[in-house]
Amino acid sequence: MGQLRYLVQRGGGANDLTVLDDAWRPLEYDTTGKTYAMRATTAAGGAYKADIQTLADLCQRLEDGRKTPYAAGMAEVRSSPVRTVAYALVHPGNDDADGNGSLFDGANASADSAVEDPVRRPLLARYNDIVMEHSYVSLLAGLHCAPLIDSINTVALAHDVVTQVDDLRTGNIAAAKQAVVFAALGAAITAADMTGTILGGISDAGNAAVEWAICAATLGLAVNACAAAPQHTAAVALTGGVLYANGVSVGLNVVAAVMAGNALALADSSVDASTLTCPSTDYTQTLAAAKKEWDDAVADRNTLITKINDKTNELNAANVARTIAINNLVAQVRAGGTSTSIDSRILPVLDAATTWESNSFSLTAATMRRDNYQTAVTQWTNQVATYANMLANRTTMISQLNVDIAALDAQIATTTDPAVKAALQKQRLEKTSQLTLLNDPVALQAEYDKAVTERTNAQNNLNAAQSDLSAAQASVGSAQTIFQTAYSNLSNAGRYTIFVGAAAAATGCTTTSAGVCQAGDIVTSAGIQAALVDLFGGSSVSPDPDAKYLKPIKLQRELNALQSQLGEANKRVTNAKNIYDQLKTQADNPPPCNITGKGVTPMPPSAALDILIKVDEKGGTR
């Protein structure tokens, strides 16, 4: 139970996350300021220092991975369509749900570079793993790659400005404009990063809302949904921290522009510093995305509140209807009197209906438990037989599986239909899993022993569940007999006395048999029978759960499920509002910009390059 599987993107290409090399170097631009590229390490390209390996190089691999189209062999999530993943963690759940000989189910059990889609969460059998994935985009945001790289590029810009000023002082105004453009580029990248972070947070918020709703509606039986909901909620909370870091990076871009502008003014006193413009970040798209999530959260909560109110009104109306129906039954029995000699027969039929409903609900739950354990026994029995066959015919099966896998590989290589290829790949995964186990006889014997134990446990649980089901069936049978008796005692009471106050005023008669009622009796049979049908439905054997007497109990359960979702809906609204407010504050309060200065001797390019290399080796200015 302590096992976790992890998957990291490999492949030997530029997106291989197990390799760290000099994949990234600071940007440099041409004299027009229109083209940017990484600095070269050759003399012709500027002789920039090679093999500086820091987080920026990993960020470059993540960016390459983000842009690399999917191909076979990449780390992937078995979604539709298949998508690549930077890394993933898999928790195998409580047991081997699909009986593949591994706690991990489906693609999660394979040695291939693939895991199941995180949204795959069936409630019963065959799969109970939980997959957590990290995309290239989420890692780029989580590692603050855009602010990190911007900070180094800002220093690279300063070096280039120094070089430009030193080489061609008359071109310093253009260089300064390039400096400000570079800082503005960093601000734009940060704005895009913010938008990506917001969209990721919205996705997690939506997933959390769905998971909490499923968890509530199933009264906690949807195990995977209940487990994943708090994880998605936590991911939403992380969004705020990333946005704060990006907000800091906006300020750094403005500071960079101020520094570049001041460097220009210091290099040439003829420059009018007031003509230089600081960069600004466009929050429009980010604010719109954050506002939409806030609006969606409020709308979903309002929809839920409306459902709760509607269900409450429906429940209130059902309670009123039940009270009216009960009073009508009493009135039909009394036929204008204030009491009767059979009033005591009314409450037992009401109580018997309530008891029947409770026992019937328990019977449904017991039946579900019995069915689940029966499925488990069947699956473990089949697994025991499979392992026994593998132990008895291990050598023969290994040879055959090697032949089968080779044939499947050939088919997969030539198949172009995605659906057919996916089916073939699934077969290959299953056969590979069998082959791995067959090649390890100790592990195979252990899996066989475990399957026997699990089958025994499942059988014991099934025996207990069958005993519980028998008891529940007996309780329902007893409750049904009591209801039938109470129902008949009232509807077939025969002749009875009707009182007005303490005095006997008339004789009533209710029966389904002829010859019981006498002349002068007030025959109440039709009225009482109609009232009973109104309360309990058309059957005298068992009450109808949707009839007036039992309907409020059913509605109360539905209302409880809806109300259990409201707390999480409120949290989603609060989180969405906080994120929007944080972004709005950043947008409304840009960093100050004050470019001033007078001409002095510019910094030598060699000194600027040395500073840049040290910043690159350090891994940024933060």
C-alpha positions in Angstrom: 0.0 0.0 0.0 3.0 2.3 0.3 3.8 2.2 -3.5 3.7 5.2 -5.7 4.6 5.2 -9.4 6.2 8.2 -11.0 6.5 9.1 -14.7 9.0 11.6 -16.1 9.3 12.8 -19.7 12.3 11.2 -21.3 13.1 10.4 -24.9 16.6 11.8 -25.5 15.3 15.0 -27.2 15.3 18.6 -26.2 12.3 17.9 -24.0 14.0 15.2 -22.0 13.5 16.3 -18.3 16.1 13.8 -17.0 18.9 15.7 -18.7 20.3 19.1 -17.8 22.6 20.8 -20.3 23.2 24.2 -21.6 19.8 24.4 -23.4 19.2 28.1 -22.6 21.3 31.2 -22.8 20.3 34.9 -22.4 18.8 36.6 -25.4 20.6 39.0 -27.7 19.1 41.2 -30.4 20.2 42.8 -33.5 20.7 46.5 -34.0 17.1 46.9 -35.3 15.7 45.6 -32.0 13.3 43.4 -34.0 14.9 40.0 -33.8 15.9 38.1 -30.7 17.9 34.8 -30.3 19.9 33.0 -27.7 23.5 34.1 -27.4 26.0 31.9 -29.2 29.1 30.3 -27.6 31.4 30.6 -30.6 33.8 33.5 -31.2 31.8 34.6 -34.3 28.7 34.7 -32.3 30.1 36.7 -29.4 32.0 34.1 -27.4 29.5 33.8 -24.6 30.5 31.3 -21.9 29.3 27.7 -22.5 27.9 25.1 -20.2 26.2 27.3 -17.7 23.5 25.0 -16.3 20.8 26.3 -14.0 17.0 26.3 -13.6 16.7 28.4 -16.8 18.0 25.4 -18.8 15.3 23.2 -17.3 12.7 25.9 -18.1 13.9 25.8 -21.7 13.4 22.0 -21.8 9.9 22.5 -20.5 9.2 25.1 -23.1 10.5 22.8 -25.8 8.4 20.0 -24.4 5.3 22.3 -24.5 5.8 22.9 -28.2 6.8 19.4 -29.2 4.0 17.4 -30.8 3.0 14.1 -29.3 4.9 11.1 -30.6 5.1 7.4 -29.6 7.4 6.8 -26.7 6.8 10.2 -24.9 5.5 10.2 -21.4 1.8 10.5 -21.9 -1.7 10.5 -20.3 -4.1 8.0 -21.8 -6.8 10.6 -22.5 -8.7 11.1 -25.7 -6.8 12.4 -27.5 -3.6 11.3 -25.9 -1.6 14.2 -24.4 2.0 14.4 -23.3 2.9 15.1 -19.6 6.0 16.5 -17.9 5.6 14.2 -15.0 3.0 12.3 -13.1 2.4 10.5 -9.8 0.1 7.5 -9.5 -1.4 6.2 -6.2 -2.6 2.6 -6.7 -5.7 2.8 -4.6 -6.6 0.2 -2.0 -6.2 -3.0 -4.1 -5.6 -4.5 -7.5 -9.0 -3.5 -8.9 -8.5 -4.8 -12.5 -6.8 -8.0 -11.4 -3.7 -7.4 -13.6 -1.3 -8.7 -10.9 -0.3 -5.2 -9.8 -1.8 -2.7 -7.3 -1.7 -0.3 -10.3 -4.6 -0.6 -12.7 -4.8 -0.2 -16.5 -2.0 1.7 -18.1 -0.6 2.6 -14.7 0.7 -1.0 -14.3 2.7 -0.9 -17.5 6.4 -0.3 -17.8 5.6 1.9 -20.8 5.8 5.7 -20.6 2.0 6.1 -20.0 -0.5 6.6 -17.2 -4.2 6.8 -17.1 -6.2 10.0 -17.4 -6.7 11.7 -14.0 -10.5 12.0 -14.8 -10.9 8.2 -15.0 -12.7 7.5 -11.8 -15.3 4.7 -12.1 -17.1 3.9 -8.8 -17.0 0.1 -8.9 -14.3 -2.5 -9.7 -11.6 -2.6 -12.4 -9.9 0.8 -11.6 -9.3 2.7 -8.3 -6.0 4.5 -9.0 -5.6 8.2 -8.5 -3.3 10.0 -11.0 -1.8 13.5 -10.5 -0.2 15.0 -13.5 1.9 18.1 -14.1 1.9 19.5 -17.6 4.7 21.5 -19.2 2.5 24.7 -18.8 1.8 24.1 -15.1 5.5 23.5 -14.4 6.5 26.6 -16.3 4.1 28.6 -14.1 4.9 26.8 -10.9 8.7 27.3 -11.3 8.1 31.0 -12.2 10.1 30.4 -15.4 8.9 33.6 -17.1 10.0 35.9 -14.3 13.3 34.0 -13.8 14.3 34.2 -17.5 13.1 37.8 -17.7 15.4 38.7 -14.8 18.4 37.3 -16.6 17.4 38.7 -20.0 17.1 42.1 -18.3 20.8 42.0 -17.3 21.6 40.7 -20.8 19.8 43.7 -22.2 22.0 46.0 -19.9 25.1 44.3 -21.4 23.9 44.9 -24.9 23.0 48.5 -24.1 26.5 49.0 -22.8 28.0 47.4 -25.9 25.8 49.5 -28.2 26.7 52.7 -26.3 30.4 51.9 -26.3 30.4 50.9 -30.0 28.2 53.6 -31.3 27.4 56.4 -28.9 25.2 58.1 -31.6 23.0 55.1 -31.5 22.3 55.2 -27.8 18.7 56.5 -28.1 17.8 53.5 -30.3 19.6 51.2 -27.8 17.6 52.7 -24.9 14.4 52.2 -26.8 15.4 48.6 -27.4 16.0 48.3 -23.6 12.6 49.6 -22.8 11.1 47.3 -25.5 12.9 44.3 -23.9 11.5 45.2 -20.5 8.1 45.6 -22.1 8.5 42.1 -23.7 9.2 40.7 -20.3 6.0 42.4 -19.0 4.0 40.9 -21.8 5.4 37.4 -21.2 4.5 37.8 -17.5 1.0 38.8 -18.5 0.6 35.7 -20.6 2.0 33.6 -17.7 -0.6 35.2 -15.4 -3.4 34.3 -17.9 -2.2 30.7 -18.1 -2.1 30.5 -14.3 -5.6 31.8 -14.0 -6.9 29.4 -16.6 -5.3 26.5 -14.8 -6.8 27.7 -11.6 -10.2 27.9 -13.2 -9.9 24.3 -14.5 -9.0 23.1 -11.0 -11.9 25.1 -9.5 -14.3 23.5 -11.9 -12.9 20.0 -11.3 -13.2 20.6 -7.5 -16.9 21.7 -7.9 -17.7 18.6 -9.9 -15.9 16.3 -7.5 -17.5 17.8 -4.4 -20.9 17.5 -6.1 -20.4 13.8 -7.0 -19.1 13.1 -3.5 -22.2 14.8 -1.9 -24.7 13.3 -4.2 -23.5 9.7 -3.6 -23.3 10.2 0.2 -19.5 9.7 0.1 -19.7 6.4 -1.9 -17.8 7.9 -4.9 -14.4 7.2 -3.3 -12.2 8.6 -6.1 -14.3 11.8 -6.4 -14.1 12.4 -2.7 -10.4 11.8 -2.6 -9.7 14.1 -5.6 -11.9 17.0 -4.5 -9.6 18.4 -1.8 -6.6 18.0 -4.1 -8.2 20.2 -6.7 -9.2 22.7 -4.0 -5.6 22.9 -2.8 -4.4 23.5 -6.3 -6.8 26.5 -6.6 -5.2 28.0 -3.5 -1.7 27.8 -5.0 -2.8 30.0 -7.9 -2.7 33.1 -5.6 0.9 32.6 -4.7 2.0 32.2 -8.4 0.1 35.4 -9.3 1.9 37.3 -6.5 5.3 36.2 -7.9 4.3 37.3 -11.4 3.2 40.6 -10.0 6.7 41.1 -8.5 8.1 40.3 -11.9 6.1 43.1 -13.4 7.8 45.5 -10.9 11.2 44.1 -11.9 10.5 44.8 -15.6 9.7 48.4 -14.7 12.9 48.7 -12.6 14.8 47.2 -15.6 13.4 49.9 -17.9 14.3 52.6 -15.4 17.9 51.2 -15.1 18.2 51.1 -18.9 16.9 54.6 -19.3 19.1 56.0 -16.6 22.1 54.2 -18.2 21.3 55.9 -21.5 20.9 59.3 -19.9 24.2 58.8 -18.0 26.0 57.8 -21.2 24.9 60.8 -23.2 23.7 64.0 -21.6 22.0 65.0 -24.8 19.3 62.5 -24.2 15.9 63.8 -22.9 15.0 61.2 -20.2 11.4 62.4 -20.1 10.9 61.0 -23.6 11.6 57.4 -22.5 8.5 55.3 -21.7 8.3 52.6 -19.0 6.7 49.2 -19.9 3.2 48.3 -18.6 1.5 44.9 -18.3 -1.8 44.3 -20.1 -4.1 42.7 -17.5 -7.1 42.8 -19.8 -7.2 39.1 -20.7 -6.1 37.9 -17.2 -8.7 40.1 -15.5 -11.4 38.9 -17.9 -10.5 35.2 -17.2 -10.5 35.8 -13.4 -13.8 37.7 -13.6 -15.4 34.9 -15.6 -14.4 32.3 -13.1 -15.8 34.5 -10.3 -19.0 35.0 -12.2 -19.2 31.3 -13.0 -18.6 30.4 -9.3 -21.4 32.8 -8.2 -23.7 31.5 -10.9 -23.1 27.9 -10.0 -23.6 28.7 -6.3 -26.8 30.6 -7.1 -28.0 27.6 -9.2 -27.3 25.4 -6.2 -29.1 27.7 -3.9 -32.1 27.8 -6.3 -32.1 24.0 -6.3 -32.0 24.0 -2.5 -34.8 26.5 -2.3 -36.9 24.6 -4.8 -36.3 21.3 -3.0 -37.1 23.0 0.3 -40.4 24.3 -1.2 -41.1 20.9 -2.6 -40.5 19.3 0.7 -42.7 21.9 2.5 -45.5 21.3 0.0 -45.1 17.6 0.5 -45.3 17.9 4.2 -48.5 20.1 3.9 -50.0 17.5 1.5 -49.1 14.7 3.8 -50.8 16.5 6.8 -53.9 17.2 4.7 -54.0 13.6 3.6 -53.7 12.3 7.2 -56.4 14.7 8.4 -58.6 13.6 5.5 -58.2 10.0 6.6 -59.1 10.9 10.1 -62.2 12.8 8.8 -63.3 9.9 6.6 -63.1 7.6 9.6 -65.0 9.9 11.9 -67.7 10.8 9.3 -68.6 14.1 11.0 -68.0 13.0 14.6 -65.2 14.1 17.0 -63.9 10.6 17.7 -64.6 7.0 17.0 -64.1 3.6 18.6 -61.5 2.8 15.8 -59.4 6.0 16.1 -56.7 3.8 17.6 -56.3 2.0 14.3 -55.1 5.0 12.4 -51.7 5.6 14.0 -50.5 2.0 13.6 -50.9 2.1 9.8 -49.0 5.4 9.7 -46.2 4.0 11.9 -46.1 0.7 9.9 -45.6 2.7 6.6 -42.7 4.6 8.2 -41.1 1.4 9.5 -41.5 -0.2 6.1 -39.8 2.7 4.3 -36.8 2.6 6.7 -36.4 -1.2 6.3 -36.8 -0.9 2.5 -34.0 1.7 2.3 -31.8 -0.6 4.4 -32.6 -3.5 2.1 -31.4 -1.5 -0.9 -28.1 -0.7 0.8 -27.6 -4.3 1.8 -28.3 -5.5 -1.7 -25.7 -3.2 -3.1 -23.1 -4.4 -0.6 -23.9 -8.1 -1.5 -23.6 -7.4 -5.2 -20.3 -5.6 -4.7 -18.7 -8.4 -2.7 -20.1 -11.0 -5.1 -18.3 -9.2 -7.9 -15.1 -9.2 -5.9 -15.4 -12.9 -5.2 -15.9 -13.6 -8.9 -12.9 -11.4 -10.0 -10.6 -12.9 -7.4 -11.7 -16.5 -8.3 -10.8 -15.8 -11.9 -7.5 -14.2 -10.9 -6.6 -17.3 -8.8 -7.3 -19.5 -11.8 -5.2 -17.3 -14.0 -2.2 -17.4 -11.7 -2.5 -21.1 -11.2 -2.4 -21.6 -14.9 0.6 -19.3 -15.2 2.4 -21.3 -12.5 1.7 -24.6 -14.2 2.5 -23.5 -17.7 5.1 -20.7 -17.2 7.7 -21.8 -19.7 5.2 -22.4 -22.5 3.4 -19.1 -21.9 6.7 -17.1 -21.8 7.5 -18.4 -25.3 4.1 -17.7 -26.7 3.9 -14.2 -25.2 7.2 -13.2 -26.8 5.7 -14.3 -30.1 2.5 -12.5 -29.5 4.2 -9.2 -28.5 6.4 -9.3 -31.5 3.4 -9.7 -33.7 1.6 -6.9 -32.0 4.6 -4.6 -32.4 4.5 -5.2 -36.1 0.8 -4.5 -36.3 1.1 -1.3 -34.2 4.0 -0.1 -36.4 1.9 -0.4 -39.6 -1.5 0.7 -38.2 -2.7 4.2 -38.9 -6.2 4.1 -37.5 -5.9 5.6 -34.0 -8.7 3.5 -32.6 -7.3 0.3 -33.9 -3.8 1.2 -32.7 -5.1 2.0 -29.3 -6.7 -1.4 -29.0 -3.5 -3.1 -30.2 -1.5 -1.1 -27.7 -3.8 -2.1 -24.9 -3.4 -5.8 -25.8 0.4 -5.3 -25.8 0.3 -3.7 -22.3 -1.7 -6.7 -21.0 0.7 -9.2 -22.5 3.8 -7.3 -21.3 2.4 -7.3 -17.8 1.9 -11.0 -17.9 5.4 -11.6 -19.4 7.0 -9.5 -16.6 5.2 -11.6 -14.0 6.0 -14.9 -15.7 9.7 -14.0 -15.7 9.7 -13.7 -11.9 8.5 -17.0 -10.4 8.9 -15.7 -6.9 6.7 -12.7 -7.6 4.2 -14.8 -9.5 3.8 -17.2 -6.5 3.4 -14.2 -4.2 0.7 -12.8 -6.4 -1.0 -16.2 -6.4 -0.9 -16.4 -2.6 -2.2 -12.8 -2.4 -5.1 -13.6 -4.8 -6.1 -16.6 -2.7 -6.1 -14.4 0.5 -8.1 -11.7 -1.2 -10.6 -14.2 -2.5 -11.0 -15.6 1.0 -11.5 -12.1 2.4 -14.0 -11.3 -0.3 -15.9 -14.5 0.4 -16.0 -13.8 4.1 -17.3 -10.3 3.4 -19.8 -11.8 0.9 -21.0 -14.3 3.6 -21.5 -11.4 6.1 -23.2 -9.3 3.4 -25.5 -12.1 2.5 -26.4 -12.6 6.2 -27.1 -8.9 6.5 -29.2 -9.0 3.3 -31.2 -11.9 4.7 -31.8 -10.0 7.9 -32.8 -7.0 5.9 -35.2 -9.0 3.7 -36.7 -10.5 6.8 -37.1 -7.1 8.3 -38.8 -5.8 5.2 -41.1 -8.9 5.1 -42.0 -8.4 8.7 -42.6 -4.6 8.1 -44.7 -5.4 5.1 -46.9 -7.9 7.1 -47.3 -5.3 9.9 -48.4 -2.7 7.3 -50.8 -5.1 5.6 -52.3 -6.0 8.9 -52.7 -2.4 10.1 -54.1 -1.4 6.7 -56.7 -4.2 6.8 -57.5 -3.5 10.5 -58.5 0.0 9.5 -60.1 -0.6 6.1 -62.0 -3.7 7.3 -62.9 -2.5 10.8 -66.6 -3.4 10.3 -69.2 -1.6 12.4 -67.9 1.0 14.9 -69.2 3.8 17.1 -69.0 7.5 16.1 -68.9 9.9 19.0 -69.7 13.6 19.3 -68.0 14.7 22.4 -68.5 11.9 24.9 -71.8 10.7 23.5 -72.3 8.0 20.9 -73.9 9.7 18.0 -74.0 7.1 15.2 -72.7 3.8 13.9 -70.1 3.8 11.1 -69.2 0.8 9.0 -66.1 0.2 6.8 -65.5 -3.2 5.2 -64.7 -4.9 1.9 -67.1 -7.8 2.7 -70.9 -7.9 2.0 -73.5 -8.3 4.7 -71.5 -6.6 7.5 -73.0 -3.1 7.4 -76.6 -2.8 8.5 -79.4 -0.4 7.7 -78.8 3.0 9.3 -75.0 2.6 9.4 -72.9 5.4 8.0 -70.9 3.5 5.4 -67.4 5.0 5.3 -65.7 2.3 3.2 -65.3 4.3 0.0 -64.1 7.4 1.8 -61.6 5.5 4.0 -60.2 3.5 1.0 -59.8 6.6 -1.1 -58.0 8.3 1.8 -55.6 5.3 2.2 -54.9 5.3 -1.5 -54.2 9.0 -1.3 -51.7 8.5 1.5 -50.0 5.3 0.6 -50.7 4.6 -3.1 -52.8 2.0 -4.8 -51.5 -1.1 -3.0 -52.5 -2.4 0.3 -49.4 -4.7 0.3 -46.7 -2.0 0.7 -46.7 1.8 0.5 -45.5 3.7 -2.5 -42.3 5.9 -1.7 -43.7 8.6 -4.0 -47.1 8.7 -2.4 -48.0 11.5 0.0 -47.1 9.9 3.3 -43.5 8.8 2.3 -42.7 11.4 -0.3 -41.3 13.9 2.4 -38.7 11.3 3.6 -37.4 10.9 0.0 -37.3 14.7 -0.6 -35.4 15.2 2.7 -32.6 12.9 1.6 -32.3 14.8 -1.7 -32.3 18.1 0.1 -29.5 16.9 2.5 -27.4 16.0 -0.5 -27.8 19.4 -2.1 -27.1 21.2 1.2 -23.8 19.3 1.6 -22.5 21.0 -1.5 -23.1 24.6 -0.5 -20.0 25.0 1.7 -17.7 24.1 -1.1 -19.6 26.3 -3.5 -19.0 29.2 -1.1 -15.3 28.4 -0.9 -15.1 28.5 -4.7 -16.7 31.9 -4.8 -14.3 33.2 -2.1 -11.2 31.9 -3.9 -12.3 33.3 -7.2 -13.0 36.7 -5.7 -9.7 36.8 -3.9 -7.8 36.1 -7.1 -9.7 38.7 -9.0 -9.2 41.3 -6.3 -5.4 40.5 -6.2 -5.1 41.0 -10.0 -7.2 44.2 -9.9 -5.0 45.6 -7.2 -1.9 44.9 -9.3 -3.5 46.4 -12.4 -4.6 49.5 -10.6 -1.3 50.1 -8.9 1.6 49.9 -11.4 5.1 50.3 -10.1 6.5 53.9 -10.2 8.7 54.9 -13.1 11.2 57.7 -12.9 14.0 57.9 -15.5 16.5 60.7 -14.8 20.2 61.2 -15.2 23.1 63.1 -16.8 26.0 62.0 -19.0 29.0 60.2 -17.6 31.5 57.7 -19.0 29.7 54.5 -19.9 30.5 51.1 -18.4 33.0 48.9 -20.4 31.3 46.1 -22.3 33.7 43.6 -20.7 32.4 44.5 -17.2 28.8 44.3 -18.3 29.5 40.8 -19.8 31.1 39.6 -16.6 28.0 40.8 -14.6 25.7 39.0 -17.1 27.7 35.7 -16.9 27.6 35.8 -13.0 23.9 36.4 -13.0 23.4 33.5 -15.5 25.5 31.2 -13.3 23.6 32.3 -10.2 20.3 31.4 -12.0 18.7 34.8 -12.0 18.5 38.0 -10.0 15.9 36.8 -7.5 
